[in-house]
């Protein structure tokens, strides 16, 4: 399961030089000639990776994918990520099976891992809080005049 950030870096003729991004892709310190910087529209970064965190996956399915779980890519807003962070912080604070099952329930399925509210469940909640804290910090520190990232979630089995 992946959370990616897409940052728009397209260069336009009407932009001033100080408004243009400079994109360079290198392999072994040599510039790749087959990738043309003028054609790069987005830079995509992997912001989070989860393994067998079915409760996190379920949250994305229910809150960002309209209940449809077909390994599709779905848009996720920063506000939604902050909401997920809050749920994770709540279950970490309470560490109760009953509370966790109501706030951030587990789910079974293909390659989903265990459905217990155990150390792995809470570890993935802590990881998620860390991932989202990094995203929030980076969004606050983005250069003036730059748009924030566009976030996408995708499960892959």
URGI-V154830 format. One record per pair of residues at least 4 apart in sequence whose C-alpha atoms are under 7 Angstrom apart, sorted by the first residue. I is the first residue (numbers start at 0). J is the second residue. If there is no record, write none. Layout:
i = (I	I)
j = (J	J)
This chain:
i = (0	0	0	0	0	0	1	1	1	1	1	1	1	2	2	2	2	2	2	2	2	3	3	3	3	3	3	3	3	4	4	4	4	4	4	4	4	5	5	5	5	5	5	5	6	6	6	6	6	7	7	7	8	8	8	8	9	9	9	10	10	10	14	14	15	22	23	23	24	24	25	25	25	26	26	35	46	47	51	51	51	52	52	52	52	53	53	53	53	54	54	54	54	54	55	56	57	57	58	58	59	59	60	60	60	60	60	61	61	63	63	63	64	70	70	70	71	72	72	72	73	73	73	74	74	74	75	75	75	75	76	76	77	78	79	80	80	81	82	83	84	84	84	84	85	86	86	86	87	87	87	88	89	90	90	90	91	95	96	96	97	98	99	99	100	100	105	106	107	107	110	116	117	118	119	120	121	122	123	124	125	126	127	128	129	130	131	132	133	134	135	136	137	138	141)
j = (48	49	50	153	154	155	45	47	48	49	152	153	154	45	46	47	48	150	151	152	153	43	44	45	46	47	150	151	152	43	44	45	46	148	149	150	151	41	42	43	44	148	149	150	41	42	43	148	149	40	41	42	20	40	41	42	39	40	41	19	20	37	18	19	19	36	30	36	30	31	29	30	31	30	31	39	130	130	110	111	112	56	111	120	123	57	105	106	111	58	103	104	105	106	59	60	61	106	62	103	63	64	64	65	66	67	68	65	66	73	74	75	73	153	154	155	153	151	152	153	151	152	153	150	151	152	79	150	151	152	80	150	81	82	83	84	131	85	86	87	88	127	128	131	89	90	102	103	91	124	128	92	93	94	98	99	121	99	100	116	101	102	103	104	104	105	114	114	111	114	156	120	121	122	123	124	125	126	127	128	129	130	131	132	133	134	135	136	137	138	139	140	141	147	145)
